[in-house]
């Protein structure tokens, strides 16, 4: 009987911690990092940073595609006609 009471207390404490963790996780998922602005950054600077990041990402994507399609190196094909 005594072990079942101790187990019930542990279960209640554990469930409170799990509930608190789930609520914190839900708050982080809902708000994310948008509630924290970059300190000392204006809207124009933020916009420029986003544009630069997107430009760099698209360049990297094109480099990866060129490497996958073998367009990043000269062709080994000859320009002469073979008979």
C-alpha positions as a Markdown table, in Angstrom:
| # | Residue | x | y | z |
|---|---|---|---|---|
| 1 | Unk | 0.0 | 0.0 | 0.0 |
| 2 | Unk | 2.8 | 2.4 | 0.9 |
| 3 | Unk | 4.6 | 1.9 | -2.4 |
| 4 | Unk | 1.4 | 2.7 | -4.4 |
| 5 | Unk | 1.0 | 6.0 | -2.5 |
| 6 | Unk | 4.6 | 6.9 | -3.2 |
| 7 | Unk | 4.2 | 6.0 | -6.8 |
| 8 | Unk | 1.1 | 8.1 | -7.1 |
| 9 | Unk | 2.9 | 11.1 | -5.6 |
| 10 | Unk | 5.8 | 10.7 | -8.0 |
| 11 | Unk | 3.4 | 10.4 | -10.9 |
| 12 | Unk | 1.6 | 13.6 | -9.9 |
| 13 | Unk | 4.9 | 15.5 | -9.6 |
| 14 | Unk | 6.1 | 14.1 | -12.8 |
| 15 | Unk | 2.9 | 15.0 | -14.6 |
| 16 | Unk | 3.2 | 18.6 | -13.4 |
| 17 | Unk | 6.8 | 18.8 | -14.8 |
| 18 | Unk | 5.6 | 17.3 | -18.1 |
| 19 | Unk | 2.7 | 19.8 | -18.3 |
| 20 | Unk | 5.0 | 22.7 | -17.5 |
| 21 | Unk | 7.5 | 21.5 | -20.2 |
| 22 | Unk | 4.7 | 21.1 | -22.8 |
| 23 | Unk | 3.3 | 24.6 | -22.0 |
| 24 | Unk | 6.8 | 26.1 | -22.4 |
| 25 | Unk | 7.4 | 24.3 | -25.6 |
| 26 | Unk | 4.0 | 25.5 | -27.0 |
| 27 | Unk | 4.8 | 29.1 | -26.1 |
| 28 | Unk | 8.2 | 28.8 | -27.9 |
| 29 | Unk | 6.6 | 27.3 | -31.0 |
| 30 | Unk | 3.8 | 29.9 | -31.1 |
| 31 | Unk | 6.0 | 32.9 | -30.6 |
| 32 | Unk | 9.4 | 31.7 | -31.8 |
| 33 | Unk | 12.1 | 34.3 | -32.2 |
| 34 | Unk | 9.9 | 36.9 | -33.7 |
| 35 | Unk | 9.3 | 38.6 | -30.4 |
| 36 | Unk | 13.1 | 39.3 | -30.1 |
| 37 | Unk | 14.3 | 42.1 | -32.4 |
| 38 | Unk | 17.9 | 42.5 | -33.2 |
| 39 | Unk | 19.1 | 45.2 | -30.9 |
| 40 | Unk | 20.1 | 48.3 | -32.7 |
| 41 | Unk | 18.8 | 47.2 | -36.1 |
| 42 | Unk | 16.4 | 49.4 | -38.0 |
| 43 | Unk | 13.7 | 48.0 | -40.3 |
| 44 | Unk | 15.8 | 48.9 | -43.4 |
| 45 | Unk | 18.8 | 47.1 | -42.1 |
| 46 | Unk | 16.7 | 44.0 | -41.3 |
| 47 | Unk | 15.2 | 44.1 | -44.8 |
| 48 | Unk | 18.7 | 44.4 | -46.4 |
| 49 | Unk | 19.9 | 41.5 | -44.2 |
| 50 | Unk | 17.0 | 39.3 | -45.4 |
| 51 | Unk | 17.6 | 40.2 | -49.0 |
| 52 | Unk | 21.3 | 39.5 | -48.8 |
| 53 | Unk | 20.6 | 36.1 | -47.1 |
| 54 | Unk | 18.1 | 35.1 | -49.8 |
| 55 | Unk | 20.6 | 36.2 | -52.5 |
| 56 | Unk | 23.4 | 34.1 | -51.0 |
| 57 | Unk | 21.1 | 31.1 | -50.5 |
| 58 | Unk | 20.0 | 31.2 | -54.2 |
| 59 | Unk | 23.7 | 31.5 | -55.3 |
| 60 | Unk | 24.6 | 28.5 | -53.2 |
| 61 | Unk | 21.6 | 26.6 | -54.6 |
| 62 | Unk | 22.7 | 27.4 | -58.2 |
| 63 | Unk | 26.3 | 26.3 | -57.4 |
| 64 | Unk | 25.0 | 23.0 | -56.0 |
| 65 | Unk | 22.8 | 22.4 | -59.1 |
| 66 | Unk | 25.7 | 23.3 | -61.5 |
| 67 | Unk | 27.9 | 20.8 | -59.6 |
| 68 | Unk | 25.2 | 18.1 | -59.8 |
| 69 | Unk | 24.6 | 18.6 | -63.5 |
| 70 | Unk | 28.4 | 18.9 | -64.2 |
| 71 | Unk | 28.0 | 22.4 | -65.5 |
| 72 | Unk | 30.7 | 23.8 | -63.3 |
| 73 | Unk | 33.6 | 22.4 | -65.4 |
| 74 | Unk | 34.6 | 22.6 | -69.0 |
| 75 | Unk | 33.1 | 19.9 | -71.3 |
| 76 | Unk | 35.3 | 17.0 | -72.3 |
| 77 | Unk | 33.5 | 16.8 | -75.6 |
| 78 | Unk | 35.3 | 17.7 | -78.8 |
| 79 | Unk | 34.2 | 20.3 | -81.2 |
| 80 | Unk | 35.6 | 18.2 | -84.1 |
| 81 | Unk | 33.5 | 15.8 | -86.0 |
| 82 | Unk | 34.6 | 12.2 | -85.6 |
| 83 | Unk | 34.0 | 9.9 | -88.6 |
